[in-house]
Amino acid sequence: MPAQVTVPSTTHFLRFTPPDLAAVERDIVQIRLELNDALQTGDCLAILDQAGMLVGALTSTRAEREALDIGLAHLAAARAMPQAEESAWLLHGLATAAQYAGDRDQANTLFDEALQLCQSHGWRKLEHFVLHHWGRSKVEQGDFDGAEQCFQSSLSIRRELGDAKVQSSLRALEELAKLRLSDHAKFDHNRNHAI
């Protein structure tokens, strides 16, 4: 069984912060309008697309509770349309919101569900995002082995696609290695004082 480390729930591993928060807030206003339009016309794919974008934008502004409410309101529709990539994007955004809201079990279930859709449909671009974000969540849960597997898989896909986010994967692996060393040092210190 892999070693589990307790990481405080208030700690978020390499959480993304938008460089221009005001721009994201403006985007949120526009996305809400577009989601409302899609709801008025009943365009299911547009609803999932806009809901997924809104969930992601809200989460990036630290409004993960609202993001969860919106995402959960559209979860059944996403699950009813597993052939639509918009469904997997919504699941991914919802998983990330659940992660940052502290609901690790729900996050794990949703990350797994999004990953299964990506792998079954060959949605490689989304797959590397799901793996990377799930890796962050696993670090926060103390599952360093699982996190490393996610980061390595994400890195492999990003290299395959020539995606610039390769650097993000390398940084995550580097920071994870530092955490492992820090945790190992704490273990050795505690063991030496127990003797």
Order of alpha helices (4+ residues) and beta strands (2+ residues): alpha-alpha-alpha-alpha-alpha-alpha-alpha-alpha-alpha
